[in-house]
């Protein structure tokens, strides 16, 4: 990036590309939805920024040249992506994971899809293509400026949508074509597929185009360290928002490591885009901006940093935005007690025999931080991310929860791969990859093996509170119930979280909701609700306590209540179907002839 005014009529990388970025991210991120008074003020700031860039243009530094990946890159990317691909394939159309945030993100994704399809998405894509082509042909084009104004004006039309308020919505835009092309897939499986595709996209699109490197030893070391780790495999085949934000952070972090201040506008915009996928990525933006701040505040640098942050500012300006507010912080004394011990136990459980590799990656980043300004930036960002979640009162019950450490681990993996690439002895990379595969093999193999079992064999894989799988699909598949039968699905997981939301049946099991009249209810403290009636079949589903949930303090109470529920069904149901998984009763379907209307179900279903 250079200072001063410059003619944008002959320079391909004009500052007008910043306005293009602002237009594309604001449009695709649906920032024009649910505009309130506060967000209107943020939009005014965005428009003023876009106008100032157009009025006082400058030249963006030419970025490194991209490369085109080949067959060897594709094979390497397939190997790095293999655990995620296997996990996704083996759990396709699995039971819905209750608890956690799965139901929330599933519902918001469906709401976004309903808004975009069919014409909204096509119009947006056409508008984006036209704006990009206009700037390519004439870098001084004012079309991006008009586009930003048009997007801001859309908010005045009164659109509403929770999907663009609670969390950033950029990922939902990218998932629209997949949902349209695979209409019969389960809604959550579309989100899981899009997230899994982020791994090959990083290796075959983002990294070659923006870093100018094929799948080399650095990418392989980083990729194996991250994407063969079982928790990363789980999260990258989940419905959570993190995966695409993480690969954008991966790309921006490597850009900083390799090119430092060169074309700094690109990693800044990548971080800004990541924050529009998952909000906590924004923590890295002010850190990178400060580390590379020149002694003299220049208009180009200020404009670039402001542009990278502006979409997130517009998002956060909505008073209903669900940001990771800390709700206060623990003191150092509080944090270093049982909280730190719990954090260490959880991290040790996550990595196990691979803990020395984690320590090596940490050491690599610390050493690089003193030699490379890009490493300094990502080291501070990694520390800030870890410290925020470690000390925040809001997240104290999730101490060491892998999902909160993902961004920090991404930066550690980058440092490990960078060192492997720079050490003269080329065998170091192969040795590191071999060590990673060996130490990850046991937990990863066990995880893949569990995919072939009933879904509840993976209960509490994330943490002590999630996920929880119920045999809803399995029970109804073997129920012999007539189409149109009313089925009330009952659970008592509110003992784990009082506000637990299993999700709407039409969103979590749309195919079953189309066949039966499904209702979701709770029998927490009310086991008598399991009793059969003549108006509805009752499907009681029970938590299988396994993994991290095996020793939950509420387990005895829940199991006693589950037994009372089954007793109520035994007294009142004419016919019952019991679902037993590995010796544990996980579900019971009870019907009366008037409610079932068809042949009785088989008495027991064991797996």
C-alpha positions as CSV (number, residue, x, y, z in Angstrom):
1,X,0.0,0.0,0.0
2,X,1.3,3.4,-0.9
3,X,0.5,6.9,0.4
4,X,-1.0,9.8,-1.4
5,X,-3.5,10.2,-4.1
6,X,-3.1,8.2,-7.3
7,X,-4.9,7.8,-10.6
8,X,-7.2,4.8,-10.4
9,X,-7.8,4.8,-14.2
10,X,-4.6,2.8,-15.0
11,X,-3.9,0.9,-11.7
12,X,-5.6,-2.5,-11.4
13,X,-5.4,-2.7,-7.6
14,X,-7.1,0.6,-6.9
15,X,-8.6,1.5,-3.5
16,X,-11.9,1.0,-5.2
17,X,-11.6,-2.7,-4.4
18,X,-12.1,-1.8,-0.8
19,X,-15.5,-0.4,-1.7
20,X,-16.2,-3.6,-3.7
21,X,-15.4,-5.6,-0.5
22,X,-17.7,-3.5,1.5
23,X,-20.5,-4.0,-1.0
24,X,-20.0,-7.7,-1.4
25,X,-19.7,-8.6,2.3
26,X,-22.6,-6.2,3.3
27,X,-24.9,-7.7,0.6
28,X,-24.0,-11.3,1.1
29,X,-23.9,-11.0,4.8
30,X,-27.4,-9.7,4.8
31,X,-26.5,-6.6,6.7
32,X,-29.5,-4.9,5.1
33,X,-31.9,-7.2,7.1
34,X,-33.3,-6.1,10.4
35,X,-32.0,-2.5,10.4
36,X,-32.9,-0.6,13.5
37,X,-32.0,2.9,14.5
38,X,-28.5,2.1,15.8
39,X,-27.7,0.1,12.7
40,X,-28.8,3.0,10.6
41,X,-26.1,5.1,12.2
42,X,-23.6,2.4,11.4
43,X,-24.7,2.4,7.9
44,X,-24.2,6.2,7.7
45,X,-20.6,5.6,8.8
46,X,-20.2,2.9,6.1
47,X,-21.5,5.1,3.4
48,X,-19.2,8.0,4.5
49,X,-16.3,5.6,4.4
50,X,-17.2,4.3,0.9
51,X,-17.6,7.9,-0.3
52,X,-14.3,9.0,1.2
53,X,-12.4,6.2,-0.5
54,X,-14.0,7.0,-3.8
55,X,-13.3,10.7,-3.3
56,X,-9.7,10.3,-2.2
57,X,-8.4,7.2,-4.0
58,X,-5.1,5.5,-3.5
59,X,-3.2,2.5,-4.8
60,X,-3.3,-0.9,-3.1
61,X,0.0,-2.7,-3.1
62,X,0.1,-5.5,-5.8
63,X,-0.5,-8.8,-4.0
64,X,1.6,-11.9,-4.5
65,X,0.8,-13.8,-7.7
66,X,-1.4,-16.9,-7.3
67,X,-0.7,-20.4,-8.7
68,X,-2.9,-23.0,-10.2
69,X,-3.1,-26.3,-8.2
70,X,-2.6,-29.6,-10.0
71,X,-3.4,-33.2,-9.6
72,X,-0.9,-33.8,-6.8
73,X,-2.4,-30.9,-4.9
74,X,-5.8,-32.5,-5.2
75,X,-4.6,-35.8,-4.0
76,X,-2.8,-34.2,-1.0
77,X,-6.0,-32.2,-0.2
78,X,-8.1,-35.3,-0.3
79,X,-5.7,-37.0,2.2
80,X,-5.8,-34.1,4.6
81,X,-9.6,-34.0,4.3
82,X,-10.0,-37.8,4.6
83,X,-11.1,-37.9,8.3
84,X,-13.7,-35.2,7.8
85,X,-15.0,-36.8,4.6
86,X,-15.3,-40.2,6.3
87,X,-17.0,-38.8,9.4
88,X,-19.5,-36.9,7.2
89,X,-20.2,-39.8,5.0
90,X,-20.7,-42.3,7.9
91,X,-23.0,-39.9,9.8
92,X,-25.0,-38.6,6.8
93,X,-28.7,-38.5,7.8
94,X,-27.8,-39.2,11.4
95,X,-30.1,-38.4,14.3
96,X,-30.3,-34.7,15.1
97,X,-27.8,-33.6,17.8
98,X,-29.9,-32.0,20.5
99,X,-28.3,-29.6,23.0
100,X,-25.4,-27.3,22.0
101,X,-26.2,-24.7,19.4
102,X,-27.1,-27.0,16.5
103,X,-30.8,-26.3,16.5
104,X,-30.3,-22.6,16.6
105,X,-27.9,-22.5,13.7
106,X,-30.0,-25.0,11.8
107,X,-33.1,-22.8,12.2
108,X,-31.2,-19.6,11.3
109,X,-29.8,-21.2,8.2
110,X,-33.3,-22.2,7.0
111,X,-34.6,-18.7,7.7
112,X,-31.8,-17.3,5.6
113,X,-32.5,-19.7,2.8
114,X,-36.2,-18.8,2.8
115,X,-35.2,-15.1,2.4
116,X,-32.6,-15.6,-0.4
117,X,-34.4,-18.2,-2.6
118,X,-35.1,-18.2,-5.4
119,X,-34.6,-14.7,-6.8
120,X,-32.8,-12.9,-4.0
121,X,-29.7,-15.0,-4.2
122,X,-29.6,-14.9,-8.0
123,X,-30.0,-11.1,-8.0
124,X,-27.3,-10.7,-5.4
125,X,-24.9,-12.9,-7.4
126,X,-25.6,-10.9,-10.6
127,X,-25.0,-7.7,-8.8
128,X,-21.7,-8.9,-7.3
129,X,-20.5,-10.1,-10.7
130,X,-21.4,-6.8,-12.4
131,X,-19.7,-4.7,-9.7
132,X,-16.5,-6.8,-9.9
133,X,-16.5,-6.6,-13.7
134,X,-17.0,-2.9,-13.7
135,X,-14.0,-2.3,-11.4
136,X,-11.8,-4.7,-13.4
137,X,-12.6,-2.8,-16.6
138,X,-12.4,0.7,-15.0
139,X,-10.9,0.9,-11.5
140,X,-12.4,4.4,-11.1
141,X,-16.0,3.1,-11.6
142,X,-18.5,4.5,-9.1
143,X,-20.7,1.4,-9.4
144,X,-19.4,-0.1,-6.0
145,X,-20.3,3.1,-4.3
146,X,-23.8,3.1,-5.7
147,X,-24.0,-0.6,-4.6
148,X,-23.1,0.2,-1.0
149,X,-25.8,2.9,-1.0
150,X,-28.3,0.5,-2.5
151,X,-27.6,-2.2,0.1
152,X,-28.0,0.4,2.9
153,X,-31.3,1.6,1.4
154,X,-32.7,-2.0,1.4
155,X,-32.8,-1.8,5.1
156,X,-35.4,0.9,5.0
157,X,-37.8,-1.4,3.2
158,X,-38.6,-3.2,6.5
159,X,-37.1,-6.6,6.1
160,X,-36.7,-8.6,9.3
161,X,-34.8,-11.7,10.1
162,X,-33.2,-13.1,13.2
163,X,-30.5,-14.9,11.1
164,X,-28.7,-11.6,10.4
165,X,-29.1,-10.3,14.0
166,X,-28.0,-13.0,16.4
167,X,-24.9,-14.2,14.5
168,X,-23.1,-13.0,11.3
169,X,-24.8,-14.4,8.3
170,X,-22.1,-14.5,5.6
171,X,-21.9,-18.3,5.6
172,X,-25.6,-18.8,5.0
173,X,-25.2,-17.0,1.6
174,X,-22.6,-19.5,0.5
175,X,-24.8,-22.5,1.6
176,X,-27.8,-21.4,-0.5
177,X,-26.9,-23.2,-3.8
178,X,-26.0,-26.5,-1.9
179,X,-29.4,-26.4,-0.2
180,X,-31.1,-25.8,-3.6
181,X,-29.2,-28.5,-5.4
182,X,-29.7,-31.2,-2.7
183,X,-33.3,-30.5,-1.7
184,X,-33.9,-33.9,-0.1
185,X,-31.0,-33.8,2.3
186,X,-31.5,-33.1,6.0
187,X,-31.1,-29.4,6.6
188,X,-28.3,-29.9,9.1
189,X,-26.4,-32.1,6.6
190,X,-26.2,-29.2,4.1
191,X,-24.5,-27.1,6.8
192,X,-22.2,-30.0,7.7
193,X,-21.3,-30.5,4.0
194,X,-20.5,-26.8,3.4
195,X,-18.3,-26.8,6.5
196,X,-16.4,-30.0,5.5
197,X,-15.7,-28.4,2.1
198,X,-13.8,-25.6,3.8
199,X,-10.8,-27.9,4.1
200,X,-10.2,-28.6,0.4
201,X,-11.2,-25.0,-0.3
202,X,-8.4,-23.8,1.9
203,X,-5.8,-26.0,0.2
204,X,-7.0,-25.8,-3.4
205,X,-8.5,-22.3,-3.7
206,X,-7.7,-19.8,-0.9
207,X,-4.1,-20.8,-0.4
208,X,-3.0,-21.1,-4.1
209,X,-4.9,-17.9,-5.1
210,X,-3.9,-15.7,-2.1
211,X,-0.6,-17.1,-0.8
212,X,0.7,-18.3,-4.2
213,X,1.6,-21.8,-2.9
214,X,0.5,-25.3,-3.7
215,X,0.1,-28.0,-1.1
216,X,3.6,-28.0,0.2
217,X,5.2,-29.4,3.5
218,X,3.9,-26.3,5.4
219,X,0.3,-26.9,4.3
220,X,0.6,-30.6,5.0
221,X,2.0,-30.1,8.5
222,X,-0.6,-27.5,9.4
223,X,-3.4,-29.5,7.8
224,X,-2.6,-32.8,9.5
225,X,-2.1,-31.0,12.9
226,X,-5.6,-29.5,12.6
227,X,-7.8,-31.7,10.5
228,X,-6.7,-35.1,11.8
229,X,-7.4,-34.0,15.3
230,X,-10.7,-35.6,16.3
231,X,-12.3,-32.4,17.7
232,X,-11.5,-30.5,14.6
233,X,-13.0,-33.4,12.5
234,X,-16.1,-33.1,14.6
235,X,-16.5,-29.3,14.3
236,X,-15.7,-29.3,10.6
237,X,-18.5,-31.7,10.0
238,X,-21.0,-29.9,12.3
239,X,-23.5,-27.2,11.8
240,X,-21.5,-24.6,13.7
241,X,-20.2,-21.5,12.1
242,X,-16.5,-21.8,12.9
243,X,-15.0,-23.8,10.0
244,X,-15.0,-21.2,7.3
245,X,-14.0,-18.5,9.7
246,X,-11.0,-20.6,10.7
247,X,-9.8,-21.3,7.1
248,X,-10.0,-17.6,6.4
249,X,-7.9,-17.0,9.6
250,X,-5.5,-19.7,8.4
251,X,-5.1,-17.9,5.0
252,X,-4.7,-14.4,6.6
253,X,-2.2,-15.8,9.2
254,X,0.0,-17.4,6.6
255,X,-0.1,-14.3,4.5
256,X,1.2,-12.3,7.5
257,X,3.9,-14.9,8.2
258,X,5.2,-15.0,4.6
259,X,4.7,-11.5,3.4
260,X,4.4,-9.4,6.6
261,X,3.4,-5.9,5.7
262,X,3.3,-6.6,1.9
263,X,-0.2,-6.2,0.6
264,X,-1.4,-6.0,4.2
265,X,-4.9,-5.1,2.9
266,X,-5.5,-8.7,2.0
267,X,-5.0,-10.3,5.4
268,X,-7.0,-7.5,7.0
269,X,-9.9,-8.1,4.7
270,X,-9.7,-11.8,5.2
271,X,-10.0,-11.3,9.0
272,X,-12.9,-9.0,8.4
273,X,-14.6,-11.6,6.3
274,X,-13.9,-14.3,9.0
275,X,-15.6,-12.1,11.6
276,X,-18.7,-12.0,9.3
277,X,-18.8,-15.8,9.6
278,X,-18.0,-16.2,13.3
279,X,-17.9,-13.1,15.4
280,X,-14.9,-13.9,17.7
281,X,-12.5,-13.7,14.6
282,X,-12.8,-9.9,15.0
283,X,-10.4,-10.1,18.0
284,X,-7.5,-10.5,15.5
285,X,-8.3,-7.4,13.5
286,X,-7.2,-4.6,15.9
287,X,-4.2,-6.6,16.9
288,X,-2.9,-7.0,13.4
289,X,-3.8,-3.4,12.6
290,X,-1.8,-2.2,15.6
291,X,1.2,-4.4,15.0
292,X,1.6,-3.2,11.5
293,X,0.7,0.4,12.2
294,X,3.4,2.7,10.7
295,X,4.8,5.6,12.7
296,X,2.7,8.0,10.6
297,X,-1.1,7.4,10.4
298,X,-1.7,7.4,6.7
299,X,-5.1,7.7,5.0
300,X,-4.6,4.4,3.0
301,X,-3.9,2.4,6.1
302,X,-6.7,3.9,8.1
303,X,-9.2,3.4,5.3
304,X,-8.1,-0.2,4.8
305,X,-8.5,-1.1,8.5
306,X,-11.8,0.7,8.7
307,X,-13.1,-1.1,5.6
308,X,-12.1,-4.5,7.0
309,X,-13.9,-3.7,10.3
310,X,-17.0,-1.9,8.9
311,X,-19.2,-4.9,8.0
312,X,-18.7,-6.2,11.5
313,X,-19.4,-2.8,13.0
314,X,-22.7,-2.6,11.1
315,X,-23.6,-6.1,12.3
316,X,-22.7,-5.4,15.9
317,X,-24.6,-2.1,15.9
318,X,-27.9,-4.0,16.1
319,X,-28.9,-4.1,19.7
320,X,-30.0,-7.8,19.4
321,X,-26.6,-9.0,18.1
322,X,-25.5,-12.0,20.1
323,X,-21.9,-11.1,20.7
324,X,-19.6,-13.0,23.0
325,X,-20.0,-10.5,25.9
326,X,-17.7,-11.5,28.7
327,X,-20.1,-10.5,31.6
328,X,-17.1,-9.7,33.6
329,X,-13.8,-11.5,34.1
330,X,-12.3,-13.7,36.8
331,X,-9.4,-12.4,38.8
332,X,-6.1,-14.1,38.3
333,X,-6.5,-15.8,41.7
334,X,-9.9,-17.2,40.7
335,X,-8.7,-18.3,37.4
336,X,-5.6,-20.1,38.6
337,X,-7.5,-22.4,41.0
338,X,-9.9,-25.2,40.1
339,X,-10.7,-23.3,36.9
340,X,-7.2,-23.7,35.5
341,X,-7.1,-27.4,36.6
342,X,-10.4,-28.0,34.7
343,X,-9.0,-26.2,31.7
344,X,-5.8,-28.3,31.7
345,X,-7.8,-31.6,32.2
346,X,-9.9,-30.8,29.1
347,X,-7.0,-29.8,26.9
348,X,-5.1,-33.0,28.0
349,X,-8.2,-35.0,27.1
350,X,-8.4,-33.4,23.7
351,X,-4.8,-34.0,22.7
352,X,-3.6,-36.9,24.9
353,X,-0.4,-38.3,23.5
354,X,-0.1,-35.3,21.1
355,X,0.5,-32.8,23.9
356,X,4.2,-32.7,23.1
357,X,3.3,-31.6,19.6
358,X,1.0,-28.9,21.0
359,X,3.9,-27.7,23.1
360,X,6.2,-27.7,20.1
361,X,3.7,-25.7,18.1
362,X,3.5,-23.2,20.9
363,X,7.3,-22.9,21.1
364,X,7.5,-22.5,17.4
365,X,5.0,-19.5,17.5
366,X,6.9,-17.9,20.4
367,X,10.2,-18.2,18.7
368,X,8.8,-16.8,15.4
369,X,7.2,-13.9,17.3
370,X,10.6,-12.5,18.0
371,X,11.8,-12.8,14.4
372,X,8.8,-12.1,12.2
373,X,6.3,-9.3,12.7
374,X,3.5,-11.4,11.1
375,X,4.2,-14.1,13.7
376,X,4.1,-11.4,16.4
377,X,0.6,-10.4,15.3
378,X,-0.8,-13.9,15.2
379,X,0.9,-14.8,18.5
380,X,-0.8,-11.9,20.2
381,X,-4.1,-12.8,18.5
382,X,-3.8,-16.4,19.7
383,X,-3.0,-15.3,23.2
384,X,-5.8,-12.7,23.2
385,X,-8.3,-15.3,22.0
386,X,-7.3,-17.9,24.6
387,X,-7.2,-15.3,27.4
388,X,-10.6,-13.9,26.6
389,X,-12.3,-17.3,26.8
390,X,-10.3,-18.4,29.8
391,X,-11.0,-15.4,32.0
392,X,-14.6,-14.5,30.8
393,X,-17.2,-15.2,33.4
394,X,-19.7,-16.2,30.7
395,X,-17.5,-19.1,29.5
396,X,-16.2,-20.3,32.9
397,X,-18.4,-23.5,32.8
398,X,-16.8,-24.4,29.5
399,X,-13.2,-24.2,30.7
400,X,-11.0,-25.9,28.1
401,X,-13.9,-26.6,25.7
402,X,-12.2,-27.2,22.4
403,X,-14.6,-25.1,20.5
404,X,-13.3,-22.0,22.3
405,X,-9.7,-22.8,21.5
406,X,-10.0,-23.4,17.8
407,X,-8.7,-20.0,16.6
408,X,-5.7,-20.1,18.9
409,X,-4.9,-23.7,17.7
410,X,-5.1,-22.5,14.1
411,X,-2.3,-19.9,14.7
412,X,-0.2,-22.5,16.5
413,X,-0.6,-24.9,13.6
414,X,0.5,-22.3,11.2
415,X,3.7,-21.7,13.1
416,X,4.5,-25.4,13.2
417,X,4.0,-25.7,9.5
418,X,6.0,-22.6,8.8
419,X,9.0,-23.8,10.8
420,X,8.8,-27.3,9.1
421,X,9.0,-25.5,5.8
422,X,11.9,-23.2,6.7
423,X,14.2,-25.8,8.4
424,X,16.9,-26.9,6.0
425,X,16.5,-30.6,6.9
426,X,13.4,-31.4,4.7
427,X,12.8,-34.6,6.7
428,X,11.5,-32.6,9.6
429,X,8.2,-32.1,7.9
430,X,7.7,-35.8,7.2
431,X,8.8,-36.6,10.8
432,X,6.3,-34.1,12.2
433,X,3.5,-35.5,10.0
434,X,4.3,-39.0,11.0
435,X,4.3,-38.1,14.7
436,X,0.9,-36.3,14.2
437,X,-0.6,-39.3,12.5
438,X,0.7,-41.8,15.1
439,X,-0.4,-39.7,18.2
440,X,-3.8,-38.9,16.6
441,X,-4.5,-42.4,15.4
442,X,-6.0,-43.9,18.5
443,X,-8.6,-41.2,19.2
444,X,-9.4,-40.7,15.6
445,X,-9.9,-44.4,14.9
446,X,-12.2,-44.7,17.9
447,X,-14.2,-41.7,16.6
448,X,-14.6,-43.1,13.1
449,X,-15.5,-46.5,14.6
450,X,-18.2,-44.9,16.7
451,X,-19.7,-43.5,13.5
452,X,-20.8,-47.0,12.6
453,X,-22.7,-47.4,15.9
454,X,-26.0,-45.8,16.9
455,X,-25.7,-42.0,17.1
456,X,-26.1,-41.9,20.8
457,X,-22.7,-43.7,21.1
458,X,-21.3,-40.2,20.4
459,X,-23.3,-38.5,23.2
460,X,-21.4,-35.7,25.0
461,X,-18.6,-35.8,22.5
462,X,-18.3,-32.0,22.6
463,X,-18.6,-31.3,26.3
464,X,-20.6,-32.4,29.3
465,X,-23.7,-30.7,27.9
466,X,-23.7,-31.7,24.2
467,X,-24.5,-33.3,21.9
468,X,-27.3,-35.6,22.8
469,X,-28.7,-37.9,20.2
470,X,-32.2,-39.5,20.5
471,X,-33.5,-42.4,18.4
472,X,-36.4,-40.4,16.9
473,X,-35.8,-41.5,13.3
474,X,-35.1,-45.1,14.2
475,X,-38.2,-45.4,16.4
476,X,-40.6,-44.0,13.8
477,X,-38.9,-46.0,11.0
478,X,-40.0,-49.2,12.8
479,X,-43.2,-48.0,14.3
480,X,-45.7,-49.1,11.6
481,X,-47.7,-45.9,12.4
482,X,-50.0,-44.6,9.7
483,X,-49.2,-41.5,7.9
484,X,-50.7,-38.5,9.6
485,X,-50.5,-40.0,13.1
486,X,-49.9,-37.5,15.8
487,X,-46.7,-38.3,17.7
488,X,-45.6,-36.5,20.8
489,X,-41.8,-36.7,21.3
490,X,-40.9,-36.4,25.0
491,X,-37.5,-35.9,26.7
492,X,-36.3,-34.8,30.1
493,X,-32.9,-33.2,29.1
494,X,-34.0,-29.9,30.8
495,X,-32.3,-31.4,33.8
496,X,-29.0,-30.7,32.0
497,X,-29.9,-27.3,30.7
498,X,-33.2,-25.7,31.8
499,X,-33.5,-23.7,28.5
500,X,-32.6,-26.7,26.3
501,X,-34.3,-26.3,22.9
502,X,-34.4,-29.6,20.9
503,X,-35.5,-27.7,17.7
504,X,-38.7,-27.6,15.7
505,X,-39.6,-31.0,14.1
506,X,-40.1,-29.3,10.8
507,X,-36.5,-28.1,10.9
508,X,-34.7,-31.1,12.5
509,X,-36.7,-33.9,10.9
510,X,-38.6,-32.4,7.9
511,X,-39.2,-35.7,6.2
512,X,-40.7,-37.2,9.4
513,X,-42.7,-34.0,10.0
514,X,-44.2,-34.4,6.5
515,X,-45.3,-37.9,7.3
516,X,-46.5,-37.5,10.9
517,X,-47.8,-34.7,13.1
518,X,-44.8,-34.4,15.3
519,X,-44.8,-32.4,18.6
520,X,-41.8,-31.8,20.8
521,X,-42.4,-31.7,24.6
522,X,-40.7,-32.3,27.9
523,X,-41.5,-34.7,30.7
524,X,-39.0,-33.1,33.1
525,X,-40.5,-33.4,36.6
526,X,-43.7,-34.7,34.9
527,X,-43.2,-38.4,34.0
528,X,-47.0,-38.9,33.9
529,X,-46.9,-37.0,30.5
530,X,-45.6,-40.2,29.0
531,X,-48.9,-42.0,29.5
532,X,-50.6,-42.9,26.3
533,X,-53.8,-41.3,25.1
534,X,-56.2,-42.0,22.4
535,X,-55.3,-38.9,20.5
536,X,-51.5,-39.3,20.1
537,X,-48.7,-41.8,20.1
538,X,-46.0,-41.1,22.7
539,X,-42.3,-41.4,21.9
540,X,-40.2,-41.0,25.0
541,X,-36.5,-40.6,24.4
542,X,-33.9,-41.0,27.1
543,X,-30.4,-39.6,27.5
544,X,-27.7,-42.2,27.2
545,X,-25.0,-41.2,29.5
546,X,-21.6,-41.9,27.9
547,X,-18.3,-40.1,27.3
548,X,-18.0,-36.7,29.1
549,X,-21.6,-37.0,30.4
550,X,-21.1,-40.4,32.2
551,X,-20.7,-38.8,35.6
552,X,-23.2,-35.8,35.4
553,X,-24.6,-35.1,38.8
554,X,-28.2,-35.1,37.5
555,X,-27.9,-38.5,35.9
556,X,-29.5,-40.5,38.8
557,X,-32.5,-38.2,38.9
558,X,-32.9,-38.4,35.1
559,X,-32.7,-42.1,35.1
560,X,-35.2,-42.5,37.9
561,X,-37.6,-40.2,36.1
562,X,-37.0,-42.1,32.8
563,X,-38.0,-45.3,34.6
564,X,-41.2,-43.6,35.9
565,X,-41.9,-42.5,32.4
566,X,-41.6,-46.1,31.0
567,X,-43.7,-47.3,33.9
568,X,-46.5,-44.8,32.9
569,X,-46.3,-46.1,29.3
570,X,-46.4,-49.7,30.5
571,X,-49.6,-49.0,32.4
572,X,-51.4,-47.1,29.7
573,X,-50.1,-48.1,26.3
574,X,-51.7,-51.0,24.5
575,X,-48.6,-51.6,22.4
576,X,-45.0,-50.5,22.9
577,X,-41.7,-50.4,21.0
578,X,-38.6,-50.3,23.0
579,X,-35.3,-49.1,21.5
580,X,-32.2,-50.6,23.2
581,X,-28.7,-49.6,22.2
582,X,-25.8,-51.6,23.6
583,X,-27.9,-52.7,26.6
584,X,-29.3,-49.2,27.4
585,X,-32.9,-48.3,26.8
586,X,-32.8,-45.0,24.8
587,X,-36.4,-44.8,23.6
588,X,-39.9,-46.2,24.0
589,X,-42.8,-45.7,21.6
590,X,-46.3,-46.3,23.1
591,X,-49.5,-46.3,21.1
592,X,-53.2,-47.1,21.6
593,X,-55.1,-48.6,18.6
594,X,-57.1,-45.4,18.2
595,X,-53.9,-43.4,18.0
596,X,-51.9,-45.8,15.9
597,X,-54.5,-46.8,13.4
598,X,-52.3,-49.6,12.0
599,X,-50.5,-52.8,12.9
600,X,-48.7,-52.9,16.2
601,X,-45.0,-52.1,16.2
602,X,-42.5,-54.9,17.1
603,X,-41.9,-55.2,20.8
604,X,-38.2,-54.4,21.0
605,X,-35.5,-52.9,18.7
606,X,-31.9,-53.8,19.8
607,X,-28.7,-52.5,18.3
